[in-house]
Amino acid sequence: MTKTQTNSPQAEFSHIMLRYLTLFGLGSLILCSSLHGHEGPDPLAHWEFNSKTLQTQTVEARLGLDGHLKFRPRIVPDQLGESILFGGAFAECLITPDIEVARKILPQESFTVSAWVTVDSPQRWGGLVGCIQDNGNIESGWVLGYNQETFTFAVTSHGADDGDGLMTYLAAKTPYEAGKFYHVVGVYDGQEMQIFVNGELEANSAAQHGDILYPQSASLVIGAYRDDDEYYPHHGRIREISIYDLAAKATWVKQQFAQNEPLVRLPAELPAVPLEFVVRPYLQYATQNSMTVMWQTTAAASSRVDYGETAECLQSSAQDANVTIHEMPLRNLETDTQYFYRVASQNGDDTVTSEVRTFQTAVSQDTPFAFAVISDTQGNPTVSGKLAQLAWEQRPHFLLHPGDLVSTGTNNQHWIQHFFASMEPLISRVAMFPVLGNHEQNARNYYNYMSLPDPEYFYKFTYGNADFFMIDTNQRVDLQSKQYQWLDEQLTASKATWKFVCHHHPPYSSDENDYGDLWKTNRSSRGDVRARVLVPLYEEHNVDVVWNGHIHSYERTWPIRNNKAVTDTSPFYMITGGGGGGWKLPVPSGPTFKITCVGVTIM
């Protein structure tokens, strides 16, 4: 080459970098490939989870935005480095809750997402990193995660074959082993989705094409499957997460895997998560001389309640048995007395202690009292949390809950994330007396989380000069049923000044369509016919008030006898179903038994 023959600066740089990378056997890595056909993508965001990047509750990003941990992290070392162990009710690393901020560091067209992780607890909807909304038929965003057997990758695009807003889930073929490290990569090039496990392509799909369809609102999170109404935190170690703005080729994925391949040969390990509260302390079944305190921890641990008539809590009640759901009855208490309490659990050297709260034992027979009634809290923690706070500000003596505490009783996260998290301001200070709704599905979770007299699905309690009869109208209540006969006996025996009954389904209702669509016909039972079988008992035994839910509104009837509104002291019925479930409207023309019927919603 003569002095007059020169290469361009770009060509000279490419030549120098190619020689340099080839010298070290790295000729197909990112810099070279980005100059020669994009064998590898460019990083948009990169997080490493170790003691160098962890600053208290913050994970410093190598690229992109720092992450904020919602739990107490534990650094887990191994022969090749460190990871952060995720575990507990709120185990996530929140990058940003603002979709507009997230979009600045997220790909818009093709992309690659890479993760080095372990899965310690399989679950149906596991999330490693993503930004999604998956609510009914409205699906948008993307997520790299796992199911109960293998890893998954999901994407929504503007040009999906199934129509806008439907997500495609790819499931890998290799079953993961709990506690083992895996390299999981999701790739989307605008026309095809791919998922790789340990360097190998395991599934692909052409169902999505076009730009990524992002939600109008969503959080970018690591370590959780999260949208507006679902939350499934990850349990396992996360070592590294990277997001790139181009679709990687298979050769690049293999090379990335090869760099850390010794990780997958490490033996499976299931390190214990830090001891934390999953459900903070709440109160059950108050009597004049006792109170039951319950809570849940991330790991099996001992149980202790410190309590007393001052904030020093000088008395204690303890159990050594290692459990995760703690149930501690406090007995020999004074009637109508305020107590202070805090709970503590210990697992080895790990201890968790709650703040100090108060409770009050049941009042004596001649003392006035007040209570809150909130039903159908369901999967709306924003509303139920606001109502819990407003109710607590009125200082009720206890809470009556006519059912549908959660949206899905078999889903443990609905109890943890929706119900207990939102109702804590109230139920940590006053006892809760619930009945089963249809959404509880008679699930084991209900019986695990409640401490009520046997058989728990129906029971009686006394407070002051009132008897409360709690019934499950999801089960048989006909004349030959166990509940009907028990209720008849208990009402006959009751000498209380006031008699109250609580069950989920209302015998009388003015809602628009649950018992016949009155916008289309004039035929409606105007209430639950099965529950109405109990009405003659209420009239015979002079029940004062029947509390119900199921209908998501507020309604109060006139006193009713023989299915007619009367002016004497017959029972009246009150629906208080505005605790969070979707608002329901009244009928076009009101029935004669209705005094008040108002839809309730809180924004």
N, C-alpha and C positions, 0 to 999 in steps of 0.2 A: 504494500500500500504506500503510495506516495504521500508527501505532506499535504497535497491539495485534495486527497481523497479522505473525507472524514465521515464518520457515522453520526446520526442524530443523537442528541443527549439521551433520549428515551431508549434507543437501540443500544447505546453504550452501557447504560445502567442495566438493561436486561442482560447483556452479555456478561457484565461483571457479576451480577447476582447469580446467574446460572452457574458460572464457574465456581463461585463461593459455595453455593448450596450443594453442587455436585461433589465438591471436595469432601464435604462432610456427609455424603450419602443422603442428602435431603432434597434432591432435585425436584421432587414432586410435591413439596409442601406449599403452604399458602402463598408466599411471595412469588415464587416461580410460577405457580399455576395461575395466579391472578394476572400474570403477564402473558401467559401462553395457554389460553383456552379455558381458564377458570376450572381447573381440576378441583380446586378447593374454594370454599366461600370465604367472604370477609366477615369478621366478627362485628356484631352490633352491641352485644352485651356478654359479659363473662363474669361469673362468680365462682370463687373457690371457698370452700367451707372448712376452715381450720383455725388454729390459734393465732395465726398471723393476720387473718382478715377479720376475726371476731373482736369487736370492741363493745363489751357489755352486751347490749341487745341489738347491735348493729353489725351487719356483715358488709364490709367495704368491698365495693365492686372494683374489679380490674378494669372493666369497661361498663358503661351504663350507669344506672342508678343504684345507690346503696340499698340493701334490704334490711327490713326491721323485723326482728323476731318477736312473735307473740307468746313465747314460752321460755322457760329457763333452759338454755342450751347445754348440752354436754359434749365436750370434745372427746372423741374416741380414737385413740392411736392404734395403729397396726404396724406391721413390719415395713410398710411402704409409705407411711405418712399418717395423715389425720383426716377425719371427717367429723361432721356435726350430726349427732343423733337427734332425729325428730321424733316426738311422741307426746301424747296428751291430747286434751280436748281442743286446744287452740294452737296446735303445732304447725305453724306456717311461717314463711319468710315473706312479708308483704313488701313488694317492690314499689307499687303505687296503687292507691284506690281510685285514681283519676284516669279514665280511659284516654283523655286527650294527652295527658302526660305520657301514658304508656305508648301511645301511637308514635311518639317521637323516637322511641328506641326499638319499636317493633317493625318487622318487615311488612310490606304492603302487597307484594306480589309473590315471588318464590322465596323459600327460606329453608333453613336447616336448624334443628334444635337437638342438642347433644347433652346427655346426662350420664354421670357415673354414680350409681346408687345401689343400695340394698333395699329390699322390701321385707320387713320383719313380720307384718300382719297383713295377709291378703284381705281385700275388700272389693265389693262390686264396682265402686267408682273410686279408684285411686288416682291422685293427681301428683305429678312431679313438678311440672311447670306449665302454666297456661294462662289464658285470658279469655273467658267464655261467659256466655249466658245460655242456659239450656232449660227453658221454661215452657213445657208443653210443646207446641208446634213452633215456638220461637227459639231457634238455635243459631248461635253465631260465635265466631272466634275459633280458637284452636287450643288443644291441650295434649301434652305428652304424659301418659299415665300408665295405669295397669288395672286389671280386673282380678278376679279371685285365682286366676291361674297363670296369666301371661301379661306381657306389656302391650299397651295400646297407644295409638296415635289418631287423633281426631281433628278434622278441619272442616270449616264451612267457607264456601266461596260464593261469589256473586253468580257464577254460572253452573251451579250444581245440576246434575242430571235429574235429581229428584225435585228440583225447584228451589228457588231462593230460600235460604234460612233453614235447610235441613243438613245436619251434620253427618259425615261419614266416619265411622269408627273402623280402624284397621286393628286387628289382633294378631300379634306375633305367634309363631308356632312353638317356640321353646318355652316350656313351663319354667318359671323361676323357682329357685330354692330359697326359702326364708334365710336371711342372714348372709347370703352370698352377694358379692359385687357383680354388677352387670354394666355394660356400656350399651345404652339405648339411644338410638338416633331416629328422629323423624324428619323426612324430607318431602317438600312439596315444591314442584317446579312450575306451577300454574296449570298443569295438565294432568299430572299424576302424583299420587301420594305413595310414599314408601316408608316402611319401618324396618330398621336394622337392629339386630341384637348380637353383641359381641362380634361386630364386623361383617355379619352375614345378612343379606336381604331375606326377610321372612314373609313379607306380604306387601302387596301393592294394589292400587285401585285408581281407575280413571273416572270415578263418579264425580269428582270435583274438578272444576277448571275455571280459570279467571282469577281476579284479585281476591284476596282474603276478605271475607265479610266479617267485620268487627262489630261487637255490640255497641249500642248507644251509651251504655254505662257498664263498667266491669272493672275488676281489679286485676292487676298483673301480680300473680303470686307464685312462689316456689314452695313446694311441700304441702299442697292441698288441692283438692278438687273443689272449686268454690264458684258459686254464682249467687244471685239474690236470695234464693230460697233453699240452696243445698250447700252443705259444707262437710267434706270428708278429709280430715287431716291425715297426713302421711305418718306412718310409723316405720322408721328405718333410717339408715345413714344416707346423707347426701354429701358427696365429695366435690362435685364440680358440675356446673350448668353453663352452657354456652348457647347463644342464639346468633345465627348468621343470616345475612340478607340475600344469599343465593342458594340454589339447590346444589348440594354436594353430589359428586359422582361416587360410585361404589368403591373405586380405588382409594379415594380420599378417606372414606369411612373406615376402610380396612387399615389404612395407615394410622388414623387416629386411635383406633382400637389397639394396634400393635404397640404404640408408645406406652400404654399402661396395661398391657396384657397380663403381667404378673398379678394384678389385682384379682382377676377372676379365679386364680389358682389358690388364693387364700382360703383357709377353711371357713365354713359358715360360722357366724358369731351372732348371738342375740343379746347384745348388751342391755342392761336394765335402764329404763328411762328415768330421768330425775323425778323424785316424788313431788307431785303437785296436786292441787285440787282439780278434779274434772267437774264436779258439781260442788259448789260451795254450800256451807251448812244451811239447812232449812228445817222447819218445825212440823211435827205431826202429832195429832191426837192429844190435844190439851185436855186435861181434867183439872179438878180442883186441887189435886195433890201430885200431879205428874205432868211431864212433858217429854216427848221423844225428839231427839236431835239426830238428823241424818246428814250424810255427806258422801262424796265419792272421791277416790284418789286414783292417780295414774297407775299405781302398783299396790299390791297387797301390803298392808301395814297395820299396826296396832291402832286402837281407838281410845281417845281420852277427851272428856268434856270437863273443863274447869268452869265453875259457876259459883254464884253467891249473890248476896243482896247488895254488894258493892262491885265496882269495876275491877277490883283486885281479884275477884273470882277465887276465893280461898278454899272452896270445896272442889272435890274431884270425883269423877266416876270413870273407871277405865276397864278396858277389855284387852287381853293380850293376843287374842286370835287375829291372825293376819287375814284381812279382807279388803276388798276394794270399795264395796258399798257398806258404809258404816251406819249402824243403827244403835243409838245409845239412849235407853230410857232413864230419865231422872225421876226418882221417886221421893216420897216423904217431903214434898214441898208444901209451903204454906198457901192457903187458898187466897185468890185475888191479890197476888203479890208479884211485884216486878222483880225479875232476876236478870243478872248479867251473865253472859256465857261466852266462851270461846272453845274451839276444838283444836286438837292436835293429833297427828298421826306420825308414826316413826317406822322406818324400814332400815335396819342397820344404823348407819351414821346419818342417814338422810331423814330430816324432820320437816314437816309442814305445819304451820300454825295459822289459824284464822284471826281476823280482827275481832274485837269484842262487840257483841250484839246484845240486845235485850229481848226478853219475852215476859209474858204475864200469864200466870195460871188462871184457870177458869174461875169465874166469880161465884159467890155464894148465891143461894136460891132467891134472896130478896134484893139482889143488886142489879140495876139496869145494865144492859150491855148493847153493843152494836156490832154488826158484822158486814163484811163486803160479800157480794155475790157477783162473780165474773165467770162467764162460760164461753166455750168455743174460742179459746186463745189460739189454738191451731198453729200454723206455720207463719205467724206474723209477729215476730218479736218486737218490731218497732211499735206496733199498737199495744200489744200486751204489756210491754215494758212501760209505756206511758201510763196505761191504766193502773199497773201495779204501783207506780210512784204516786199517782193521784190518790189511789186508795189508801196507801200508807200515810199520806198527809192528813187523812181524816182519822187516823189512829183507831182502826177497827180492832175488835178483840180477836177475830179469826176470819178466815176466808172460806166461803162455800163455793165449790166449783162443780157445776152441773154437767161436766163432761166435755169431750173433745179437747183435751189438754194439748194434744199435738196433732199434726196432720196424719202421721203414719206411726202407729204404736210400735210396730216391729222395727222401726228405724231408730237405733239408739241415739244417733246424732240429732234427731228431732227433739228428743228429750233434753239432751245436753245443750245444744246450740240455741234452740228456739225457746223451750219452756223454762227450764231452770235458769238460764242466763238472763232472760228478760224479767222473770217474776221474782228474782232474788231480793230486790228492795223491800218486798212485802213479806214473802214466805220465810225470810230469815228472821223475821220479827214477830210474826203471828202464825199460828198453826193453820194448816190447810186441810179441809175435809172435802175430798172429791168423790165423784161417782164416775163410772165408765161411760164414755160416749162411743159412738160407732167407729170413730177414727182410731181409738185405742186398739181395736181389733182383738180385745181380750189378751193382749200380748203379755209375755212374761215380764217385759220392762215395767209395766204398771205395777205388778205385784212386787218386783224387786225394789222399786223406788218408793212405794207407799208402805206405811206401817199402820194397819187398821185392824179392827177386830175380825176374827174369822167369821165367814169365809172371805172377807174383804170385798167381794163384789156386791154384797149387801151387808149393812150393819146399822147400828143405832148409836147415837151419842147424846149425852145430856149436857146442856150448858145453861147455867142459871136456872130459871124456871121453865125452860123449854126442852122438849124432846125433838130430836131430828132423826128422821127415818130415811136412810139412803138406799136407793133401789137401782138395779141395773136393768133398764128396759130393753137392752140388746138381747137379753135372755128371756125365758118364759116368765110371764106374769099372769097367765090365765088362772081360772079359779082352782085348778088342780095343781098349780105349780108350787114349788117350795117357797118362792118369794111371796106369793099371794097369801099363803097360809101363815107364814111368819109375820107378815105385815098386819094381818088381821089380829093375830094374837098379841102383838106388841102394842098396837093401837088400843086394843081392849084393855090392856093392863096399864096403860099410861095414865098417870095422875097429874101430868104436867099442866101448867096454866096455858102454855102454848104448844101446839103440835104442828110441826113443819115436816114436809116431805120434799125430797129432792131426787129427781131422775132426769135423764137426758131428753127423752122425747116428750113433747108437749101434748096433753090430751086435747087442748084447744089452741088454735093458732089462726092468725089472720094473714099469713104470708101468701104470696101470689101463686106459687106453683108447686110446693112440696106435696100437697095433698089434693091436687087437681088444678090444672092450669086455668085459672079464672079469667085470663085474658083471651082464652079461646072458647071456653064453655062456661056454663053456670053450675057445673057439678064439682063439688069438693067436699071432702069429709071434714074440712076445717079443723084439722088436728089429727094426731096419731091414733088410729082406731085401736091398735094393740094396747097402747098406754091407757086408753079411755076405759078399759076393763077395770082399772083400779079406782075409777071415780066413785062408784057406789061405796067403797070402803071409806073414802075421804068424807063423804056426806054422812055416812052412818056414825063415824067416830069423831065428827066435829073437828076435822083438820082445818087449821086456819089458812095456811098458805102452801101452795105447791110451786117449787122452783124448778124451771126447766131451761134447756138450751136448745141445741140443734138448729133452730131458726135464728139466723144471724141478724137479730134486731132486738128491740125492746118492746114488750107488750105486757099490759096488765088488764085483766078481765074484771067485770063485775063479779060479785059472788054468784056462784052457779049452783043450781040444784035441778036435777032432772033435765039437764041440758038446756036450761033456761036461765037468763039473768034474773036475779032476785035482789031484794033489798035487806034480807035478813043476814044472819051470821054464817052463812054457808061458805065453803072454801072458795078462795079466788086463786087465780093462776098467774104466774109471772114468768115471762121469758126474758132472759138476760144474755142473749147470744151474741152480743157485740164485742166480744173480747179479742177479736182479731180476724175471724173468718170473713170471707167476702160479704159485703153488705147485701141484704135482701130487702125487697120492696113489699109493701102491703098489697092486699087485694084491691081491685078497682072499687068495690063497694063493701064497706065494713060490716061485719056481723053484729048482731045485737048484743053479744057477750063482751064486746071490746069497749074498754074505757080509753086506753092509750095504746097507740101502735106507731112507733117511730123508728126508722132506720138509724143506726148508729155507725159512724165511721170517724176515724181520726187520721189525718194526713201527717 
